[in-house]
Amino acid sequence: MSGLFLGIGWNALLAMIPLVAAVLLDRISRRFDSASPRPSRLWMLPLGIVWLAFLPNTCYLMTEWRHFLFDERFVAARQSVDPNSIAVIRVVIHAACFLLYSGFGVVCFVMAIRPVSDMLARWGMRPYRLAVPFFLATSLGVYLGLIVRLNTWDLATRPGYVCKVALGAILNPRLMTIVIAYAIVLWLTYLATDVWLAGLSYRLRRPGNLKVGLNAEKYRIVPR
């Protein structure tokens, strides 16, 4: 069980890396947008690569429910508990912990995207136009980590093998269908959570008017 909690802490740490990278990208870009020419932004590319490479680690936490559903330790705990026993509280606590863990991953996922989306919008781009390839790439990254058991740093240590496995998944209709389905789930999860976070931010700030700082372009699924 200690190994499980160690893995939980490690995965949570990896999920926070793209969030930190996104905040750094946003703050650095704000300093350069007003004073520097556009070519000077290229030096931010390495940080952007780190952000994109580690982003699937946030979505990976959404899949951790598989342990609660199929891990023999949790299955045995559920099956051994009398529904009328107070010991059922232990099972409820397990479920709540996994729910909070997955929720943490969702929040990290959305909070890691929002600053980058705002940064691209300031640069005159329309982030929603990148939504399809972006969520597909993120979903593919989750597949590589969850099924193939690759790590983010394999992109640097074994780039050829990563590309080979990724290409194999893309050319496999069955796998690609799963990747596309999960990409849609990620997209809808992002949109719903982004609205919720905007509403929460409004409630915490309690401005004098009822205007909520939502960017309508982010929710446009069909281009004009």
HELIX and SHEET records of a PDB file:
HELIX    1   1 SER A    2  ASP A   33  1                                  32    
HELIX    2   2 ARG A   38  MET A   44  5                                   7    
HELIX    3   3 LEU A   45  PHE A   54  1                                  10    
HELIX    4   4 PRO A   56  TYR A   60  1                                   5    
HELIX    5   5 LEU A   61  THR A   63  5                                   3    
HELIX    6   6 TRP A   65  PHE A   70  1                                   6    
HELIX    7   7 GLU A   72  SER A   80  1                                   9    
HELIX    8   8 VAL A   88  ARG A  122  1                                  35    
HELIX    9   9 PRO A  127  LEU A  130  5                                   4    
HELIX   10  10 ALA A  131  LEU A  146  1                                  16    
HELIX   11  11 ASP A  154  THR A  157  1                                   4    
HELIX   12  12 PRO A  159  ILE A  170  1                                  12    
HELIX   13  13 PRO A  173  ARG A  205  1                                  33    
HELIX   14  14 ALA A  216  TYR A  219  5                                   4    
END                                                                             
